[in-house]
Amino acid sequence: MSSGSEQYRPGVIERLDLALATRFSAALGPSSEQRIVDIQSSELSLSEDARCEWISGILTVRNYRVASEDVRVILDGGATRFRKEHQEFGLVHGLNRVLELLEVQAGDGKWPSGRRLVELFSVLTDGIARFRNNLIRKDQPWDSLLYLGYPRSRDLQEILDSFTQKNRYRDIQAIYDQLHPVRQACRVLWRYARISPHPDLNLIMAMVAFNACLRAAGYPLLIPGPEDRTRLLRLIPGPPPRRIVHFELRLLEQIESISVPD
């Protein structure tokens, strides 16, 4: 068969956008842009089960072992193996509040800034004593990766102030601007992890940044899987990614699982 007769096969990112459009086009009709945003915000919000899976998945990237069932019990105030003084207990509640903020702000279309991410870190760690008045690291991060250099602590405030969508998150404009929004979010994840501005939990916050970008761009939150910690540990020391195939595939699966509105 000649190349001219070969049927075009869309890539994952095209299929992702097509699946998302399919699930809303039937319900939209001549709706306004704001109506589209409202429908997407409502339909893409996580169910209760998915919220627990998201929190559990986010915690796995820092090697915390908290099953989604544990998350549910903690949030419901039931008896659990994690006591209030345990860090996991505080992080579950912190991530739940972060998730609420991400969903509330999903409709404004504003991508996160460095300053906003520090605010979310404060929400995440509220009630955990070791992070009280300790939001920006004063030395190397406790969760630093071997053989990876990090910005000096005295430079972090300036770096975070310039970590904005307007500044392409300190990326190369010619590369960043031609990327799909999901792939731009991948670059934000990588760059925030390479900055690692917090004393600890920097991979968690890089995933929060990634998800904040996804929601601002009209995509669902990515629910991390148990293998994503290893994937990120391999990804972060390397060059900035133009895509993370596994994340695109998982987003496609999540979008295809959404019921088409009547």
Buried (B, 14 or more C-beta within 10 A) or exposed (E): EEEEEEEEEEEBBEBBBEBBEEBBEEBBEEEEEEEBBEBBBEBBBBEEEBBBBBBBBBBBBBEBEBEBEBBBBBBEEEEBEBEEEBBBBBBBBBBBEBBEBBBEBBBEEEBBBBEBBBBBBBBBBEBBEEBEEBBEBEEEBEBBBEEEEBBEBEEBBEBBEBBBBEBBBBBEEEEBEEBBBBBBBBBBBBBBBBBBBBBBBBBBBBBBBBBBBBBBBBBBBBBBBEEBBEBBBEBBEEEBBEBBEBBBEBBBEBBEEBEEEE
